[in-house]
Amino acid sequence: MHIMEGYLPPQWCVFWYIVSAPFIIYGVYILNRQVKENRETLSLLAVSGAFIFLLSSLKLPSPVAGSCSHPTGTGLSTVLFGPIITCVLSLIVLIFQALFMAHGGITTLGANVFSMGIAGPLLGYAVYRLGKAVNLNIFVNIFLVTAVADLFTYVVTAIELAVAVPLQGGFVFSFETFFAIYAITQIPLAILEGVLIALVFKYIIQSRADILVKLGVLTQEQITKIMGSFS
Protein backbone atom coordinates (compact mmCIF):
# COMPACT_ATOMS: atom_id res chain seq x y z
CA MET A 1 0.00 0.00 0.00
CA HIS A 2 2.87 2.39 0.73
CA ILE A 3 3.20 4.47 -2.42
CA MET A 4 6.91 5.01 -2.97
CA GLU A 5 8.77 8.30 -2.90
CA GLY A 6 8.40 10.41 -6.04
CA TYR A 7 5.76 8.20 -7.66
CA LEU A 8 2.80 10.60 -7.49
CA PRO A 9 2.70 13.85 -9.48
CA PRO A 10 3.38 16.93 -7.29
CA GLN A 11 -0.20 18.23 -7.47
CA TRP A 12 -1.53 14.96 -6.07
CA CYS A 13 1.08 14.91 -3.32
CA VAL A 14 -0.10 18.37 -2.24
CA PHE A 15 -3.76 17.40 -2.57
CA TRP A 16 -3.47 14.40 -0.21
CA TYR A 17 -1.48 16.44 2.29
CA ILE A 18 -4.27 19.02 2.36
CA VAL A 19 -7.00 16.37 2.70
CA SER A 20 -5.15 14.56 5.53
CA ALA A 21 -4.11 17.66 7.49
CA PRO A 22 -7.42 18.36 9.33
CA PHE A 23 -7.61 14.77 10.58
CA ILE A 24 -4.03 14.92 11.85
CA ILE A 25 -4.49 18.28 13.58
CA TYR A 26 -7.66 17.14 15.31
CA GLY A 27 -6.08 13.78 16.07
CA VAL A 28 -3.13 15.39 17.86
CA TYR A 29 -5.57 17.37 20.00
CA ILE A 30 -7.59 14.25 20.89
CA LEU A 31 -4.44 12.23 21.58
CA ASN A 32 -3.07 14.88 23.95
CA ARG A 33 -6.37 14.99 25.81
CA GLN A 34 -6.46 11.20 26.00
CA VAL A 35 -2.97 11.02 27.50
CA LYS A 36 -3.69 13.77 30.05
CA GLU A 37 -6.99 12.27 31.19
CA ASN A 38 -5.96 8.60 31.16
CA ARG A 39 -2.23 8.17 31.73
CA GLU A 40 -2.76 4.47 32.34
CA THR A 41 -3.70 4.03 28.68
CA LEU A 42 -0.18 4.88 27.52
CA SER A 43 0.78 1.21 27.50
CA LEU A 44 -2.10 0.36 25.18
CA LEU A 45 -1.27 3.34 22.97
CA ALA A 46 2.27 2.01 22.69
CA VAL A 47 1.04 -1.50 21.90
CA SER A 48 -1.37 -0.16 19.27
CA GLY A 49 1.37 1.89 17.61
CA ALA A 50 3.73 -1.08 17.73
CA PHE A 51 1.20 -3.26 15.91
CA ILE A 52 0.75 -0.65 13.20
CA PHE A 53 4.52 -0.40 12.79
CA LEU A 54 5.20 -4.13 12.89
CA LEU A 55 2.44 -5.31 10.58
CA SER A 56 2.75 -2.48 8.06
CA SER A 57 6.50 -3.11 7.86
CA LEU A 58 5.94 -6.62 6.50
CA LYS A 59 6.39 -5.40 2.94
CA LEU A 60 5.47 -7.84 0.18
CA PRO A 61 6.30 -7.14 -3.49
CA SER A 62 3.28 -6.06 -5.52
CA PRO A 63 2.76 -6.11 -9.29
CA VAL A 64 1.23 -2.63 -8.87
CA ALA A 65 4.02 -0.24 -9.85
CA GLY A 66 5.20 2.13 -7.11
CA SER A 67 3.45 0.29 -4.30
CA CYS A 68 3.50 -2.87 -2.15
CA SER A 69 1.24 -5.18 -0.15
CA HIS A 70 1.17 -5.71 3.61
CA PRO A 71 -1.19 -5.79 6.61
CA THR A 72 -2.00 -2.38 8.07
CA GLY A 73 -2.23 -3.09 11.81
CA THR A 74 -4.75 -0.30 12.40
CA GLY A 75 -7.64 -2.47 13.61
CA LEU A 76 -6.55 -2.66 17.25
CA SER A 77 -6.06 1.08 17.64
CA THR A 78 -9.34 1.78 15.85
CA VAL A 79 -11.29 -0.28 18.39
CA LEU A 80 -9.38 0.92 21.47
CA PHE A 81 -8.96 4.63 20.67
CA GLY A 82 -11.04 5.40 17.61
CA PRO A 83 -10.05 6.37 14.06
CA ILE A 84 -8.84 9.90 14.84
CA ILE A 85 -6.11 8.86 17.25
CA THR A 86 -5.30 5.99 14.90
CA CYS A 87 -4.48 8.45 12.12
CA VAL A 88 -1.85 10.13 14.34
CA LEU A 89 -0.27 6.79 15.27
CA SER A 90 -0.23 5.87 11.57
CA LEU A 91 1.41 9.18 10.69
CA ILE A 92 4.22 8.58 13.20
CA VAL A 93 4.77 5.07 11.84
CA LEU A 94 4.74 6.19 8.21
CA ILE A 95 7.22 9.01 8.84
CA PHE A 96 9.61 6.61 10.58
CA GLN A 97 9.27 4.03 7.80
CA ALA A 98 9.82 6.65 5.09
CA LEU A 99 12.90 8.14 6.74
CA PHE A 100 14.65 5.04 8.05
CA MET A 101 13.31 2.08 6.06
CA ALA A 102 12.80 3.49 2.55
CA HIS A 103 9.20 2.30 2.88
CA GLY A 104 6.83 4.84 1.39
CA GLY A 105 8.05 8.42 1.12
CA ILE A 106 7.75 11.98 2.36
CA THR A 107 6.23 13.32 -0.86
CA THR A 108 3.63 10.53 -0.80
CA LEU A 109 3.10 10.71 2.97
CA GLY A 110 -0.24 12.52 2.66
CA ALA A 111 -1.63 9.84 0.34
CA ASN A 112 -0.31 6.99 2.48
CA VAL A 113 -1.68 8.53 5.68
CA PHE A 114 -5.08 9.06 4.09
CA SER A 115 -5.44 5.49 2.84
CA MET A 116 -3.94 3.60 5.81
CA GLY A 117 -4.44 5.99 8.71
CA ILE A 118 -7.72 7.72 7.87
CA ALA A 119 -9.94 5.98 5.32
CA GLY A 120 -9.36 2.41 6.51
CA PRO A 121 -9.85 3.16 10.23
CA LEU A 122 -12.92 5.35 9.58
CA LEU A 123 -14.75 2.58 7.75
CA GLY A 124 -13.48 0.02 10.24
CA TYR A 125 -14.86 2.11 13.11
CA ALA A 126 -18.23 2.40 11.35
CA VAL A 127 -18.30 -1.40 11.15
CA TYR A 128 -17.37 -1.59 14.85
CA ARG A 129 -20.20 0.73 15.88
CA LEU A 130 -22.68 -1.20 13.75
CA GLY A 131 -21.49 -4.46 15.28
CA LYS A 132 -21.99 -3.08 18.78
CA ALA A 133 -25.45 -1.81 17.86
CA VAL A 134 -26.60 -5.28 16.81
CA ASN A 135 -24.80 -7.01 19.74
CA LEU A 136 -22.39 -8.86 17.48
CA ASN A 137 -19.90 -11.13 19.26
CA ILE A 138 -16.98 -8.90 20.25
CA PHE A 139 -14.33 -11.13 18.68
CA VAL A 140 -16.24 -11.43 15.42
CA ASN A 141 -16.62 -7.66 15.49
CA ILE A 142 -12.88 -7.15 16.05
CA PHE A 143 -12.15 -9.51 13.16
CA LEU A 144 -14.49 -7.61 10.82
CA VAL A 145 -13.15 -4.19 11.86
CA THR A 146 -9.58 -5.26 11.17
CA ALA A 147 -10.29 -6.99 7.86
CA VAL A 148 -12.46 -4.14 6.56
CA ALA A 149 -9.91 -1.48 7.57
CA ASP A 150 -7.19 -3.46 5.79
CA LEU A 151 -9.14 -4.02 2.57
CA PHE A 152 -10.56 -0.50 2.38
CA THR A 153 -7.04 0.90 2.73
CA TYR A 154 -6.21 -0.80 -0.55
CA VAL A 155 -9.44 0.32 -2.19
CA VAL A 156 -8.44 3.91 -1.45
CA THR A 157 -4.85 3.31 -2.54
CA ALA A 158 -6.15 1.94 -5.84
CA ILE A 159 -8.24 5.12 -6.21
CA GLU A 160 -5.21 7.30 -5.43
CA LEU A 161 -3.15 5.54 -8.08
CA ALA A 162 -5.98 5.48 -10.62
CA VAL A 163 -6.53 9.25 -10.49
CA ALA A 164 -2.83 10.17 -10.37
CA VAL A 165 -1.26 7.66 -12.78
CA PRO A 166 -4.17 6.24 -14.80
CA LEU A 167 -3.70 3.43 -17.29
CA GLN A 168 -4.79 3.81 -20.90
CA GLY A 169 -8.30 2.58 -20.17
CA GLY A 170 -9.12 5.53 -17.91
CA PHE A 171 -10.00 5.83 -14.22
CA VAL A 172 -12.50 2.96 -13.87
CA PHE A 173 -10.28 0.53 -15.76
CA SER A 174 -7.25 1.66 -13.77
CA PHE A 175 -9.02 1.28 -10.42
CA GLU A 176 -10.36 -2.17 -11.30
CA THR A 177 -6.92 -3.25 -12.46
CA PHE A 178 -5.04 -1.93 -9.44
CA PHE A 179 -7.48 -3.31 -6.88
CA ALA A 180 -7.83 -6.67 -8.60
CA ILE A 181 -4.06 -7.09 -8.30
CA TYR A 182 -4.06 -5.98 -4.66
CA ALA A 183 -6.91 -8.37 -3.84
CA ILE A 184 -4.75 -11.41 -4.64
CA THR A 185 -2.58 -10.73 -1.60
CA GLN A 186 -4.82 -8.53 0.54
CA ILE A 187 -7.83 -10.79 0.99
CA PRO A 188 -5.81 -13.55 2.71
CA LEU A 189 -3.72 -10.95 4.57
CA ALA A 190 -6.86 -9.21 5.84
CA ILE A 191 -8.26 -12.52 7.11
CA LEU A 192 -5.01 -13.41 8.89
CA GLU A 193 -4.72 -9.92 10.36
CA GLY A 194 -8.31 -10.09 11.61
CA VAL A 195 -7.65 -13.37 13.40
CA LEU A 196 -4.41 -12.04 14.92
CA ILE A 197 -5.95 -8.83 16.27
CA ALA A 198 -8.93 -10.74 17.69
CA LEU A 199 -6.49 -12.98 19.60
CA VAL A 200 -4.56 -9.93 20.83
CA PHE A 201 -7.81 -8.36 22.00
CA LYS A 202 -8.63 -11.55 23.92
CA TYR A 203 -5.28 -11.26 25.69
CA ILE A 204 -5.96 -7.62 26.57
CA ILE A 205 -9.32 -8.59 28.07
CA GLN A 206 -7.61 -11.22 30.20
CA SER A 207 -4.75 -8.97 31.33
CA ARG A 208 -6.02 -5.35 31.41
CA ALA A 209 -9.79 -5.44 31.29
CA ASP A 210 -9.93 -2.40 33.59
CA ILE A 211 -8.49 -0.15 30.88
CA LEU A 212 -11.07 -1.37 28.37
CA VAL A 213 -13.78 -0.31 30.80
CA LYS A 214 -12.19 3.13 31.30
CA LEU A 215 -11.92 3.61 27.54
CA GLY A 216 -15.58 2.68 27.14
CA VAL A 217 -14.76 -0.19 24.80
CA LEU A 218 -16.56 -2.70 27.01
CA THR A 219 -18.67 -2.47 30.15
CA GLN A 220 -17.81 -4.38 33.32
CA GLU A 221 -20.87 -6.55 32.72
CA GLN A 222 -19.63 -7.43 29.25
CA ILE A 223 -16.15 -8.18 30.60
CA THR A 224 -17.61 -10.52 33.22
CA LYS A 225 -19.68 -12.30 30.61
CA ILE A 226 -16.73 -12.71 28.24
CA MET A 227 -14.43 -13.90 31.01
CA GLY A 228 -17.05 -16.44 32.01
CA SER A 229 -17.11 -17.84 28.48
CA PHE A 230 -13.36 -18.54 28.75
CA SER A 231 -13.92 -20.90 31.68
N, C-alpha and C positions, 0 to 999 in steps of 0.2 A: 504493500500500500504506500510506503514511503516513496514519494516522487523525488527523484534525485535532483541534486543541485544543478541549476541552469537549464532544466528541461522545459519548464513553462516559459512562455513569452512574458516579458516584463510587465505588460499591462495586466495579465492574469495573476502574476505574483502580487502586485499591488492590490488588485481586487480582493483576493482571498485574505490578505492582511487586514483590509478595511472591514470585511465581513466578520472576521474572527475577533477583532479588537474589542467590541462591546462585551462579548461573552467573557473574555479574559479579564477585562477591567472589573466587571461585576463579580467574577469568580474570585479575584484576589480579595475583594472586600468581604465576600462571604467566608472565604477561607480564614482570613484574619479574625473575623468574629467567631468562627467555630473554634479556633485555637484558644482564644481568650476566654470563651465561655465554658469550654470542655477540654481542659488540658489533658485529661486522661485519654482522650481520643487520639493523641499524637501517635501512639503506637500503631493504631489501625490506619491512620493516614500514611504512615511510613510503609506498612505492609501493602496497602493499596497501590502506592506509588511504585513499590518494588515489583509488584506483579505486572503493572503496565510496562515497566522497563524491561523486565526479564522476558515476558512473552512477546513483546513487540520487537525485541532484539533477535528473535529466532528467525532470521531472514532466510527466505527460500527464494531461489531464482524464479522469475516469472517471464513467460513469453511476451508479456506486455512491456514494450520498450519504456525505459525510464522509471520503472517501478519494480515492486517485489511483493511476495506474499508472506504473511505471518499472522499469528494471533494478535489481538490488540490488547488484551488484559484489562480492558476498561469496565468489565461487568461488575467486578467486586466493588470498586469505588462508586459506581453508579448507584448500586443498591444501598451502600453504607452512607454515602455523603451527598448523593444526588449528582446530576449531570453538570452543574455549574462548577462545583469544586473539581470534578473529574477533568474538566477542560484545562484547569490550571495545572493539575498533576501531569496531564498529557503534554502540555507545553514544556514543562521542566524536562520531562523525559526526552522529548523530541529535540530540544536545544542541545542537551548533552549528547544524544546520539549523532546529531549533525556535526557537532564540533569535534568529538573525540572518536567517533566510530565510522565516519564517512557514510552514515546511514540517513538518507534524506538530505536536507540542505537548508541553508538559511534563506535563500531566495524563495524556496518552495515551502517554508515553514508555515505560512498562513494557510495554504491549501491542505497541508498534512494535519495541522491542528484542527481545521474545520471538519475534515472527514473522520479522523480517529478520535479527536477529543471533544467534538461538539455534536455533529450529526448522529454518529453512532450511539453515544450515551443518551442523547435526547430521546431517540426512538426507543432505546432500551428501557429508559425510565418510564416512558408511556406504557410500555408492555408491563412493567413492574406494577404500576398503579392499577392497571386493568386487572392484572392477576390478583392483586390484593382485594379489589372490589368484588370479585367473584369467588373469593375464598379459595383460590388455587393453592395447592400444596406448595409450601415455601420453597422446597428444593426444585420442584418442577419450574416454579416461577424464576428462580435464580438461573436455572439452565436456559430458559427461554430468553431472559434479559441478556445474558452473555452472548448467546448465539445470534440473536437479532442485532445487537450492537456491533458484533464482528461483521456480519454479512452486510449490514447497511453502510458500514464504513467503506466497504468495497464498491457498493452501489454508487456512493457519492464520489469516490475516487474515479470510477469509470466515467461519471458525468464530468468531473473536472478535466480529465484527459480528453474526452470527446469534444468539449467546447473549445479547449485550448489548442489541441493538436489533432483535429479531425482527420479521419481517413477519407479516401476519395468518395465513399458512399454517403457522406454527410453525417450529421449529428446522431440520428437514430441508429444508423448502421454502425457508426463508431462505438456508441454506447453498448449496443448489443454484442459487438465483437469483443470489446474490452471486458465486459462483465462475464460473458460466457467463458472467457479464458480464466478469469479470476475464480469462477465458480468451481473449476476442476479441483483446485487446492483448497479454496475457502470453505466449501460446504463440510468436508470432513474435519478441517481445522476448527470450524465453529462448533461442531458437535463435541469434539474432544475438549475444547476450551470450556464449553458449558458444563461438561461433566466435572472437569477439574475445579472450576470455581464453586460449583455446588458442594463438592467435598471439602473445599477450604472453608466455606460458610458453615458447614456442619461442625468443623473443628472450632471455629470461632464461637459458635453457640455453646459448645461443651466447655470452652476455656474462659471466655469473657462475655458471657451472656448479659452481664450488667451493663456493659457499654452499649449493646444493641438496644436495650431498654431506654437508656439515656438518649440515644440518637433517634428514638422513635421508630426504629426499623421493626421491632417486635414488641408486643406487650409482655408483661410478666406471665400472664395467663397463657399466652401462646408459647412462651419459652417452656413453661411447666409441661404443657401438653406435648411439645416436641421432645423434650427430655424423657418423658414417660414412654414415648414410642421407641426410644433407643433401648429400653430395658428388655 
